[in-house]
């Protein structure tokens, strides 16, 4: 019998019989591994443990602690939910049921039946019953014709529509119990792995995300290997509701969304504008220290600009329709890159000009379907902290390191201490999606990999997720609720310099092509602030807080002293406001506490006589009286240090 070589993550190699399954390999290592493994990564692709391995491969076993392990677990849970739905509501038609970041969903068509909370409870109980049978998930390769025949008999037009797009693909069914689904997999070994189940809510979703299609019912759920983990997750979900940036944005007067302006077009209120401008000032100063040069570009551009870059054909569906002006077509700017390339071309460039670091807080416009809009995190107008760095080939890796160091500094300053990275590469089997030659792609991917290794970044590699013009490093940040967000990004681009014929004169007197680094630590400023609001729960660090000090005179006779204190703080650069309303001080304290202002200064006769302030800290209460100058200097010190936590030190 022929053998194959299996390479493990520690680079150890073992020989096994050809056709051995991942489960059998796990069992050969330890019974504990076989119990814990949910799936197996084979040459970077996640497989079922039961699937035979026919050739030499690198394998890694995926457990619950692994992201792909969770995705496999939740994918199987979606199938288990579909089986329960079909048992309780025969004739239901099924759209898609993928895993998502924190659970899974399935889109279903139940005709005229609208699901209720009681229905969710019944489905959840049936899922528990089916999970307890501990039946295997089995994979079957079928012909396209047989698949069409199967779903024609079931009268499921949604699966038939999906099949029309899969004529050239390998078609696989997955079975468990009495349920069969069209699915590429992978899945956990059996339903018994699914322990703690909770169906969360019902939403509407257009079939395939197209508002011209029928509205289906979408059921969201989550499962865990233990009830304890589920309970902890549900507590975090409740906390997430409390921290929802849409709710806090209204309560704290940060931003406003109104249909009179347009869906997905946020208005920044004064306090939100201060928060936004403080973030911008922070990054502008960090960029200034690192040799970035500010630029400003228009909100529209000639359509030909985006055709040259390739953005228009690649992203046409997500852009607003062209505007015709004097027989020319213009686009609302969907990205800043082509404009910056024109700035590069504004005069001849020499090797002495490089690296040329152009930076802009540039507002761009994308057409998002109304059903996809969500507060600040999914909008139609947003500002990108964009920079395009033009470097000589030999400067690229060192400049990438400087860019990554900046992004790490930004995240750490803002309290995101737990982050990892993802390298997104081209899919070599689907090259038509990506521009540029094989040689340039190989070089740019190698550049990113080497830099990531030399900087000891924790990273995984996603094949097929690169930008169309180059590979990228995405930063995945975990917030206070343990949710993972993709924020900063760095991209290496050999393609645009060719498309725009960018050149510089080298020290040898010859013309050379620069390489471009695309870089955005915040990404979308709107989305970043939405995430930041939820990360801090609206209780911002002092340096970021839109209002830093509320001054509360006890009576009108203390107003003059309140104005003196306010002037002293404001002249020092501290954002302060006097609450001169004719209300009891206890009422004022309670109200300002809900507004999450870091400090309240209560001023009465004693404070006026001694030239002091009675300090209250948000969430802590009274911290004692201090001379006004001592309080001012302590707050300034905290602002300068940019403490990343809302608590900071007690002034």
C-alpha positions as CSV (number, residue, x, y, z in Angstrom):
1,X,0.0,0.0,0.0
2,X,1.4,3.4,-1.0
3,X,2.3,5.9,1.7
4,X,2.0,9.7,2.0
5,X,4.0,12.1,4.1
6,X,2.1,14.3,6.6
7,X,3.9,17.4,7.9
8,X,2.7,18.8,11.3
9,X,3.0,22.5,12.5
10,X,6.2,21.7,14.4
11,X,7.6,20.6,11.0
12,X,7.7,16.9,12.1
13,X,6.9,14.5,9.3
14,X,5.2,11.1,9.6
15,X,4.3,8.6,7.0
16,X,0.8,7.2,6.8
17,X,-1.2,5.0,4.4
18,X,-2.6,6.9,1.4
19,X,-6.3,7.7,2.0
20,X,-6.0,8.1,5.8
21,X,-8.5,10.5,7.3
22,X,-7.8,13.4,9.6
23,X,-9.5,11.6,12.4
24,X,-7.3,8.6,12.1
25,X,-4.2,10.8,12.1
26,X,-5.5,12.5,15.3
27,X,-6.1,9.1,16.9
28,X,-2.5,8.1,16.1
29,X,-1.2,11.0,18.1
30,X,-3.5,10.9,21.1
31,X,-7.1,10.1,22.2
32,X,-7.3,13.6,23.7
33,X,-6.6,15.2,20.4
34,X,-9.1,13.0,18.6
35,X,-11.8,14.1,21.2
36,X,-11.0,17.8,20.9
37,X,-10.4,18.2,17.1
38,X,-13.3,19.6,15.2
39,X,-11.8,19.7,11.7
40,X,-8.4,19.6,10.1
41,X,-6.5,22.2,8.0
42,X,-5.0,20.4,4.9
43,X,-2.5,22.6,3.1
44,X,-4.3,25.7,4.5
45,X,-7.9,24.5,3.6
46,X,-10.3,23.3,6.2
47,X,-11.5,19.7,5.8
48,X,-13.8,17.4,7.6
49,X,-12.0,15.0,9.9
50,X,-13.5,12.0,8.0
51,X,-12.2,13.1,4.5
52,X,-9.4,10.9,3.1
53,X,-6.1,12.5,2.4
54,X,-4.6,11.1,-0.8
55,X,-1.3,12.9,-1.1
56,X,1.5,14.5,0.8
57,X,0.2,17.4,2.9
58,X,0.7,19.8,5.8
59,X,-1.9,19.4,8.4
60,X,-3.0,21.2,11.5
61,X,-5.9,20.1,13.8
62,X,-8.5,22.7,14.5
63,X,-10.1,22.9,17.9
64,X,-12.6,25.2,19.5
65,X,-9.9,27.7,20.4
66,X,-9.1,28.2,16.7
67,X,-11.2,30.7,14.6
68,X,-11.7,28.1,11.9
69,X,-12.7,25.5,14.5
70,X,-15.4,27.8,15.7
71,X,-16.6,28.5,12.2
72,X,-16.8,24.8,11.5
73,X,-18.7,24.3,14.7
74,X,-21.2,27.1,13.9
75,X,-21.6,26.0,10.3
76,X,-22.6,22.5,11.6
77,X,-25.0,24.2,14.0
78,X,-26.7,26.1,11.1
79,X,-27.3,22.7,9.5
80,X,-28.7,21.3,12.8
81,X,-31.0,24.3,13.0
82,X,-32.2,23.7,9.4
83,X,-32.9,20.1,10.3
84,X,-35.0,21.1,13.3
85,X,-36.9,23.7,11.2
86,X,-37.7,21.2,8.5
87,X,-38.9,18.7,11.1
88,X,-41.2,21.3,12.7
89,X,-42.2,23.2,9.6
90,X,-42.3,20.8,6.6
91,X,-42.1,22.5,3.3
92,X,-39.7,25.2,4.4
93,X,-37.3,26.3,1.7
94,X,-33.7,27.1,2.6
95,X,-31.5,29.9,1.3
96,X,-28.0,30.0,2.8
97,X,-26.8,29.2,6.3
98,X,-23.2,30.3,6.9
99,X,-21.2,30.8,10.1
100,X,-20.5,34.4,11.0
101,X,-18.2,36.0,13.5
102,X,-20.2,35.1,16.6
103,X,-22.5,32.3,15.6
104,X,-24.5,31.4,12.5
105,X,-27.7,32.2,10.7
106,X,-30.0,30.6,8.1
107,X,-32.2,32.4,5.6
108,X,-35.5,30.6,5.2
109,X,-38.8,30.9,3.3
110,X,-41.8,29.7,5.3
111,X,-44.5,31.1,3.0
112,X,-47.0,33.1,5.0
113,X,-45.8,31.9,8.4
114,X,-44.1,34.6,10.4
115,X,-41.8,33.1,13.1
116,X,-42.5,34.0,16.7
117,X,-40.4,33.8,19.9
118,X,-42.4,30.7,20.8
119,X,-41.3,29.1,17.4
120,X,-37.6,29.9,18.2
121,X,-38.0,28.1,21.6
122,X,-39.4,25.0,19.8
123,X,-36.7,25.0,17.2
124,X,-34.0,25.4,19.9
125,X,-35.5,22.4,21.9
126,X,-35.6,20.3,18.7
127,X,-32.0,21.1,18.0
128,X,-31.0,19.9,21.4
129,X,-33.0,16.7,20.8
130,X,-31.3,16.1,17.4
131,X,-27.8,17.0,18.8
132,X,-28.2,14.3,21.5
133,X,-28.7,11.6,18.9
134,X,-25.0,12.2,18.0
135,X,-25.3,11.3,14.3
136,X,-22.4,11.9,11.9
137,X,-22.2,14.7,9.3
138,X,-21.3,12.9,6.1
139,X,-20.0,14.3,2.9
140,X,-21.2,13.1,-0.6
141,X,-20.0,14.2,-4.0
142,X,-22.9,14.3,-6.4
143,X,-23.3,15.2,-10.1
144,X,-24.7,18.6,-10.9
145,X,-27.6,16.9,-12.7
146,X,-28.4,14.7,-9.6
147,X,-28.3,17.8,-7.4
148,X,-30.7,19.7,-9.6
149,X,-33.0,16.7,-9.6
150,X,-33.0,16.4,-5.8
151,X,-33.9,20.1,-5.2
152,X,-36.4,20.1,-8.1
153,X,-38.3,17.4,-6.2
154,X,-38.1,19.5,-3.0
155,X,-39.4,22.5,-5.0
156,X,-36.6,24.6,-3.5
157,X,-36.0,27.4,-6.0
158,X,-33.2,28.9,-3.8
159,X,-31.0,25.9,-4.0
160,X,-31.7,25.6,-7.7
161,X,-30.6,29.2,-8.2
162,X,-27.4,28.5,-6.3
163,X,-26.8,25.4,-8.5
164,X,-27.1,27.4,-11.7
165,X,-23.9,29.2,-10.6
166,X,-22.1,26.0,-9.8
167,X,-22.1,24.1,-13.1
168,X,-18.3,24.0,-13.2
169,X,-17.8,23.3,-9.5
170,X,-17.6,20.0,-7.6
171,X,-21.0,19.6,-6.0
172,X,-21.2,18.2,-2.5
173,X,-24.1,17.3,-0.3
174,X,-23.9,17.0,3.5
175,X,-26.2,14.7,5.4
176,X,-27.1,14.4,9.1
177,X,-30.1,12.5,10.4
178,X,-33.0,13.2,8.0
179,X,-31.5,16.4,6.6
180,X,-29.6,16.9,3.4
181,X,-28.1,20.2,2.3
182,X,-26.2,21.6,-0.7
183,X,-22.9,22.6,1.0
184,X,-19.1,22.8,0.5
185,X,-18.5,22.1,4.2
186,X,-16.6,21.4,6.3
187,X,-18.4,20.1,9.4
188,X,-17.7,18.7,12.8
189,X,-17.7,14.9,13.1
190,X,-21.2,14.6,14.6
191,X,-24.1,16.4,16.0
192,X,-23.1,15.4,19.6
193,X,-20.3,17.9,19.5
194,X,-23.0,20.7,19.7
195,X,-23.9,21.2,23.3
196,X,-25.2,24.6,24.5
197,X,-27.7,26.2,22.0
198,X,-29.4,29.6,21.9
199,X,-31.4,31.1,19.1
200,X,-31.1,34.8,19.4
201,X,-33.4,36.7,17.1
202,X,-35.3,36.8,13.8
203,X,-34.5,39.4,11.1
204,X,-35.5,40.1,7.5
205,X,-33.0,39.5,4.7
206,X,-33.4,39.9,1.0
207,X,-32.4,36.8,-0.9
208,X,-28.7,37.1,-1.9
209,X,-28.7,40.6,-0.4
210,X,-30.6,42.0,-3.4
211,X,-33.5,44.3,-2.4
212,X,-35.2,43.3,-5.7
213,X,-35.5,39.8,-4.4
214,X,-37.9,38.3,-1.9
215,X,-37.5,39.1,1.7
216,X,-36.7,35.9,3.7
217,X,-36.7,35.3,7.4
218,X,-33.2,35.0,8.9
219,X,-32.7,33.2,12.2
220,X,-29.5,34.0,14.2
221,X,-28.1,31.6,16.7
222,X,-25.0,30.6,18.6
223,X,-23.8,27.4,20.1
224,X,-21.0,26.5,22.5
225,X,-19.3,23.3,23.8
226,X,-20.6,24.1,27.3
227,X,-23.4,26.0,29.1
228,X,-20.9,28.0,31.0
229,X,-19.4,29.4,27.8
230,X,-22.8,30.1,26.4
231,X,-23.9,32.0,29.6
232,X,-20.7,34.1,29.5
233,X,-21.4,34.9,25.8
234,X,-25.0,36.0,26.6
235,X,-23.7,38.3,29.3
236,X,-21.4,39.9,26.7
237,X,-24.3,40.3,24.3
238,X,-26.3,42.2,26.9
239,X,-23.3,44.4,27.5
240,X,-22.9,44.9,23.8
241,X,-26.6,46.2,23.7
242,X,-25.8,48.6,26.5
243,X,-22.7,49.8,24.6
244,X,-24.4,50.0,21.1
245,X,-22.8,53.0,19.4
246,X,-26.1,54.0,17.9
247,X,-27.7,54.3,21.3
248,X,-24.7,56.0,22.9
249,X,-24.2,58.3,19.9
250,X,-27.6,59.7,20.5
251,X,-27.3,59.8,24.3
252,X,-23.9,61.6,24.2
253,X,-24.8,63.9,21.3
254,X,-22.1,62.6,19.0
255,X,-23.7,62.1,15.7
256,X,-27.1,62.2,14.0
257,X,-28.7,60.2,11.1
258,X,-31.7,61.6,9.4
259,X,-33.6,60.5,6.2
260,X,-33.8,64.2,5.4
261,X,-30.1,64.2,4.6
262,X,-30.0,60.6,3.4
263,X,-29.5,57.0,4.7
264,X,-25.9,56.3,5.6
265,X,-24.9,59.9,5.6
266,X,-24.0,60.8,9.3
267,X,-24.1,64.4,10.6
268,X,-21.4,65.0,13.2
269,X,-22.7,67.0,16.2
270,X,-20.3,69.4,18.0
271,X,-19.2,66.8,20.6
272,X,-18.7,64.1,18.0
273,X,-16.8,66.5,15.9
274,X,-14.4,67.2,18.8
275,X,-13.9,63.5,19.3
276,X,-13.3,63.0,15.5
277,X,-10.9,66.0,15.3
278,X,-9.0,64.8,18.4
279,X,-8.3,61.5,16.7
280,X,-7.3,63.2,13.5
281,X,-5.0,65.6,15.3
282,X,-3.4,62.6,17.1
283,X,-2.6,60.8,13.9
284,X,-1.6,64.0,12.0
285,X,1.0,64.6,14.7
286,X,2.3,61.0,14.6
287,X,2.5,61.3,10.8
288,X,4.3,64.6,10.9
289,X,7.0,63.0,13.1
290,X,7.4,60.3,10.5
291,X,7.8,62.5,7.5
292,X,4.3,62.4,6.0
293,X,3.1,65.3,3.9
294,X,-0.6,66.4,4.0
295,X,-2.6,66.7,0.8
296,X,-6.2,67.4,0.0
297,X,-8.1,66.1,-3.0
298,X,-11.6,66.8,-4.5
299,X,-14.8,64.8,-3.6
300,X,-15.3,63.9,-7.3
301,X,-13.1,62.8,-10.1
302,X,-13.2,62.1,-13.8
303,X,-14.5,58.6,-14.5
304,X,-11.5,57.9,-16.7
305,X,-9.3,58.2,-13.6
306,X,-11.0,55.2,-12.0
307,X,-11.0,53.2,-15.2
308,X,-7.3,53.6,-15.4
309,X,-6.8,52.4,-11.9
310,X,-9.3,49.6,-12.4
311,X,-11.4,50.6,-9.5
312,X,-14.4,51.3,-11.7
313,X,-14.8,47.9,-13.3
314,X,-13.9,46.0,-10.1
315,X,-16.2,48.0,-7.8
316,X,-18.8,49.3,-10.2
317,X,-21.7,47.9,-8.2
318,X,-20.7,49.6,-5.0
319,X,-20.3,53.1,-6.6
320,X,-22.8,55.8,-7.2
321,X,-23.8,56.3,-10.8
322,X,-21.6,58.7,-12.8
323,X,-22.5,62.4,-12.9
324,X,-22.5,63.9,-16.4
325,X,-21.0,67.4,-16.6
326,X,-20.4,69.1,-20.0
327,X,-20.3,65.8,-21.8
328,X,-17.8,64.3,-19.3
329,X,-18.5,61.7,-16.7
330,X,-17.5,62.1,-13.0
331,X,-17.7,59.9,-10.0
332,X,-18.3,60.7,-6.4
333,X,-14.8,59.7,-5.2
334,X,-15.0,56.0,-4.2
335,X,-11.3,56.0,-3.0
336,X,-8.4,58.4,-2.7
337,X,-5.6,56.4,-4.4
338,X,-5.9,57.6,-8.0
339,X,-5.9,61.3,-6.9
340,X,-2.7,60.8,-4.9
341,X,-1.1,59.1,-7.9
342,X,-1.9,62.3,-9.9
343,X,-0.1,64.3,-7.2
344,X,2.9,62.1,-7.7
345,X,2.7,62.8,-11.4
346,X,2.5,66.6,-10.8
347,X,6.2,67.0,-11.4
348,X,9.2,64.8,-12.2
349,X,10.4,62.6,-9.3
350,X,14.0,61.7,-8.3
351,X,15.2,58.9,-6.0
352,X,16.0,61.8,-3.6
353,X,12.2,62.4,-3.3
354,X,11.6,58.9,-2.0
355,X,10.0,57.7,0.2
356,X,7.3,60.2,-0.7
357,X,4.6,59.9,2.0
358,X,1.3,61.6,1.0
359,X,-1.5,61.6,3.7
360,X,-5.1,62.7,3.6
361,X,-8.2,62.4,5.6
362,X,-10.2,61.9,2.5
363,X,-13.9,61.5,2.3
364,X,-15.2,58.9,-0.1
365,X,-18.6,57.6,-1.2
366,X,-19.8,54.1,-1.7
367,X,-23.3,52.8,-2.6
368,X,-24.4,50.4,0.2
369,X,-27.8,48.8,0.0
370,X,-30.1,50.2,2.6
371,X,-30.5,46.9,4.4
372,X,-26.7,46.8,5.0
373,X,-26.4,50.2,6.6
374,X,-25.7,50.2,10.3
375,X,-25.0,53.4,12.3
376,X,-21.4,54.5,11.8
377,X,-20.1,51.0,11.0
378,X,-21.7,50.8,7.6
379,X,-22.3,54.1,5.8
380,X,-22.4,55.7,2.4
381,X,-20.0,58.5,3.1
382,X,-16.9,58.0,5.2
383,X,-13.5,59.5,5.7
384,X,-10.3,57.3,5.3
385,X,-7.0,58.2,7.0
386,X,-5.4,57.4,3.7
387,X,-1.7,57.5,2.9
388,X,0.1,56.4,-0.2
389,X,3.9,56.0,0.2
390,X,6.0,55.8,-3.0
391,X,9.2,54.0,-2.4
392,X,12.1,52.5,-4.3
393,X,12.1,48.7,-4.4
394,X,15.1,48.5,-2.1
395,X,13.3,50.7,0.5
396,X,10.1,48.7,0.6
397,X,10.7,46.4,3.5
398,X,12.1,49.0,5.9
399,X,9.2,51.4,5.1
400,X,6.7,48.6,5.7
401,X,8.2,48.1,9.1
402,X,7.8,51.8,9.9
403,X,4.2,51.7,8.8
404,X,3.4,48.7,10.9
405,X,5.1,50.3,13.9
406,X,2.9,53.3,13.5
407,X,-0.3,51.2,13.3
408,X,0.8,49.3,16.4
409,X,1.4,52.6,18.2
410,X,-2.1,53.9,17.3
411,X,-3.8,50.8,18.5
412,X,-1.9,50.6,21.8
413,X,-2.5,54.3,22.5
414,X,-6.3,53.7,22.0
415,X,-6.4,50.7,24.4
416,X,-6.4,47.9,21.8
417,X,-3.6,45.9,23.3
418,X,-4.8,42.5,21.9
419,X,-4.4,42.4,18.1
420,X,-3.1,40.0,15.5
421,X,-2.6,40.2,11.8
422,X,-3.8,38.5,8.7
423,X,-1.8,38.3,5.4
424,X,-4.2,38.3,2.5
425,X,-2.8,36.9,-0.7
426,X,-4.0,36.3,-4.3
427,X,-5.7,33.0,-5.2
428,X,-3.3,31.5,-7.8
429,X,-6.2,29.5,-9.2
430,X,-8.4,32.6,-9.8
431,X,-5.9,35.1,-11.3
432,X,-8.5,36.9,-13.4
433,X,-9.7,38.7,-10.2
434,X,-6.2,40.3,-9.8
435,X,-4.1,42.6,-11.8
436,X,-0.4,42.4,-12.5
437,X,2.1,39.8,-13.4
438,X,2.9,36.6,-11.5
439,X,6.4,37.8,-10.9
440,X,5.2,41.0,-9.1
441,X,2.6,39.1,-7.0
442,X,5.2,36.6,-5.9
443,X,7.6,39.4,-5.0
444,X,5.0,41.5,-3.1
445,X,3.7,38.5,-1.1
446,X,7.3,37.5,-0.2
447,X,7.9,41.1,1.0
448,X,5.0,41.0,3.3
449,X,5.8,37.6,4.7
450,X,9.4,38.5,5.4
451,X,8.4,41.7,7.2
452,X,5.8,39.9,9.2
453,X,8.3,37.3,10.3
454,X,11.0,39.8,11.1
455,X,8.6,41.8,13.2
456,X,7.3,38.7,15.0
457,X,3.7,39.3,14.0
458,X,1.1,36.7,14.9
459,X,-0.5,36.0,11.5
460,X,-2.5,33.7,9.4
461,X,-2.7,33.7,5.6
462,X,-6.0,34.1,3.7
463,X,-5.8,33.0,0.1
464,X,-8.0,35.0,-2.3
465,X,-8.6,38.0,0.0
466,X,-5.9,40.3,-1.5
467,X,-6.9,43.6,-3.0
468,X,-7.0,43.4,-6.8
469,X,-3.8,45.3,-7.1
470,X,-1.7,43.7,-4.3
471,X,-1.5,41.6,-1.1
472,X,-2.1,43.2,2.2
473,X,-1.7,42.9,6.0
474,X,-5.0,43.4,7.9
475,X,-4.9,44.1,11.6
476,X,-7.5,42.2,13.7
477,X,-8.2,44.0,17.0
478,X,-10.1,42.6,20.0
479,X,-12.3,45.1,21.9
480,X,-13.4,45.1,25.5
481,X,-16.2,42.7,24.7
482,X,-13.7,40.2,23.1
483,X,-15.1,40.9,19.7
484,X,-12.6,40.9,16.8
485,X,-12.6,43.8,14.3
486,X,-10.6,44.3,11.1
487,X,-9.2,47.8,11.5
488,X,-5.9,49.0,10.1
489,X,-4.6,47.7,6.7
490,X,-1.3,47.9,4.8
491,X,-1.1,47.0,1.1
492,X,1.8,46.5,-1.3
493,X,1.1,47.6,-4.8
494,X,3.3,47.0,-7.9
495,X,0.3,47.3,-10.2
496,X,-0.8,51.0,-10.0
497,X,2.7,52.3,-10.8
498,X,2.4,50.5,-14.1
499,X,-1.1,51.6,-14.8
500,X,-0.4,55.2,-14.1
501,X,3.2,55.1,-15.6
502,X,4.7,56.3,-12.3
503,X,8.5,56.8,-12.6
504,X,11.4,58.3,-10.8
505,X,15.0,59.0,-11.9
506,X,17.4,56.7,-10.0
507,X,20.9,57.5,-8.8
508,X,22.1,55.7,-12.0
509,X,20.3,58.4,-14.1
510,X,17.8,55.8,-15.5
511,X,14.0,55.7,-15.1
512,X,12.6,53.3,-12.5
513,X,9.1,52.3,-11.2
514,X,8.3,53.1,-7.5
515,X,6.4,50.6,-5.4
516,X,3.3,52.0,-3.5
517,X,2.3,51.2,0.0
518,X,-1.4,51.9,0.8
519,X,-1.9,52.4,4.5
520,X,-4.8,53.4,6.8
521,X,-4.5,52.8,10.6
522,X,-8.1,53.8,11.3
523,X,-9.5,52.7,8.0
524,X,-13.0,54.3,7.9
525,X,-12.9,57.0,10.6
526,X,-16.7,56.6,11.0
527,X,-16.4,52.9,11.5
528,X,-13.4,53.3,13.8
529,X,-15.3,55.7,16.0
530,X,-18.3,53.5,16.1
531,X,-16.1,50.6,17.4
532,X,-14.3,53.0,19.8
533,X,-17.6,54.1,21.3
534,X,-18.5,50.5,22.0
535,X,-15.0,49.6,23.2
536,X,-15.1,52.3,25.8
537,X,-18.8,52.1,26.4
538,X,-18.9,55.9,25.8
539,X,-16.5,56.4,28.8
540,X,-13.6,57.8,26.8
541,X,-10.1,58.3,28.1
542,X,-9.6,61.9,29.3
543,X,-7.6,63.0,26.2
544,X,-10.4,61.8,23.9
545,X,-13.4,62.9,25.8
546,X,-15.4,65.6,23.9
547,X,-16.0,67.4,27.2
548,X,-13.4,66.7,29.9
549,X,-14.6,68.8,32.9
550,X,-18.1,69.8,34.0
551,X,-18.1,72.7,36.4
552,X,-21.0,72.7,38.9
553,X,-21.5,75.9,40.9
554,X,-23.8,75.2,43.9
555,X,-25.6,78.6,43.7
556,X,-25.6,81.7,41.5
557,X,-23.2,83.4,43.9
558,X,-20.5,80.9,43.0
559,X,-20.8,81.6,39.2
560,X,-18.0,84.2,39.1
561,X,-15.6,81.7,40.6
562,X,-16.9,79.0,38.2
563,X,-16.0,81.3,35.3
564,X,-12.6,81.9,36.7
565,X,-12.0,78.2,37.0
566,X,-13.4,77.6,33.5
567,X,-11.1,80.2,32.0
568,X,-8.1,78.8,33.7
569,X,-8.8,75.3,32.4
570,X,-9.8,76.4,28.9
571,X,-6.7,78.6,28.5
572,X,-4.6,75.5,29.3
573,X,-6.4,73.5,26.6
574,X,-8.8,71.5,28.8
575,X,-12.3,71.2,27.5
576,X,-14.7,72.5,30.2
577,X,-18.3,73.7,30.5
578,X,-20.2,75.5,33.3
579,X,-23.6,74.1,34.3
580,X,-25.3,77.3,35.4
581,X,-28.8,75.8,35.5
582,X,-31.0,76.6,38.5
583,X,-31.0,73.0,39.7
584,X,-29.9,71.3,42.9
585,X,-26.3,70.2,42.6
586,X,-27.2,66.5,43.3
587,X,-29.5,66.6,40.2
588,X,-26.6,68.0,38.2
589,X,-24.2,65.4,39.4
590,X,-26.5,62.6,38.5
591,X,-27.1,64.0,35.0
592,X,-23.4,64.6,34.2
593,X,-22.6,61.1,35.4
594,X,-25.0,59.7,32.7
595,X,-23.2,61.9,30.2
596,X,-19.9,60.1,31.1
597,X,-17.8,63.3,31.5
598,X,-14.5,62.3,33.1
599,X,-14.5,65.1,35.8
600,X,-17.1,67.2,37.7
601,X,-15.9,70.1,39.8
602,X,-18.4,71.1,42.6
603,X,-17.9,74.7,43.7
604,X,-19.3,76.2,46.9
605,X,-18.4,78.7,49.6
606,X,-15.5,76.5,50.8
607,X,-14.0,76.2,47.4
608,X,-14.3,79.9,46.6
609,X,-12.6,80.9,49.9
610,X,-9.7,78.4,49.5
611,X,-9.2,78.7,45.7
612,X,-9.8,74.9,45.4
613,X,-12.1,72.6,43.5
614,X,-14.0,69.6,44.9
615,X,-13.3,66.8,42.3
616,X,-15.6,64.0,41.3
617,X,-14.4,61.4,38.8
618,X,-16.8,59.5,36.6
619,X,-17.6,56.1,38.0
620,X,-15.7,56.8,41.3
621,X,-17.5,59.7,42.9
622,X,-15.9,62.2,45.2
623,X,-12.1,62.1,45.1
624,X,-11.5,65.1,47.4
625,X,-10.7,68.8,47.2
626,X,-7.6,70.2,45.5
627,X,-6.1,73.5,44.6
628,X,-7.4,74.5,41.1
629,X,-3.9,74.7,39.7
630,X,-3.0,71.2,41.0
631,X,-6.1,69.7,39.4
632,X,-5.4,71.6,36.1
633,X,-1.8,70.3,36.0
634,X,-2.8,66.7,36.8
635,X,-5.4,66.7,34.1
636,X,-3.0,68.2,31.5
637,X,-0.5,65.5,32.4
638,X,-3.1,62.8,31.8
639,X,-4.0,64.3,28.5
640,X,-0.4,64.6,27.4
641,X,0.3,61.0,28.4
642,X,-2.8,59.8,26.5
643,X,-3.7,57.1,29.0
644,X,-5.6,54.5,27.0
645,X,-8.0,53.6,29.8
646,X,-11.0,55.7,30.9
647,X,-9.8,55.5,34.5
648,X,-6.3,56.9,34.2
649,X,-4.8,58.3,37.4
650,X,-6.6,60.3,40.0
651,X,-5.8,64.0,39.6
